């Protein structure tokens, strides 16, 4: 795979990480508003959180599209790196580090969202 392909994928993973960081921050604020029983702030934060989530969906679509444009062998290599295969150079290492950071942050966001949703929705949680 050429250097530009790794750079494109790494940049997209960085954007994904940045948006996930924004969602995490707003989710934490949402939890604090919930602790205070501040309904006005809750509504505002839920609305504010939708924008980075929408942009995140766009970035994830761009990642899928970019990966689909790669030759089959390169697609397999990216998948292998995502699965924990050892990198074969600096470009692969940079990509793997960035993608891994985004993946770990996504897991934290999902966990926090699950807890918040259960607190907000009680018996009607989407996670029930």
Secondary structure, 3 states (H helix, E strand, C coil): CCHHHHHHHHHHHHHHHHHHHHHHHHHHHHHHHHHHCCHHHHHHHHHHHHHHHHHHHHHHHHHHHHHHHCCHHHHHHHHHHHCCCCCCCHHHHHHHHHHHHHHHHHHHHHHHHHHHHHHHHHHHCCCC
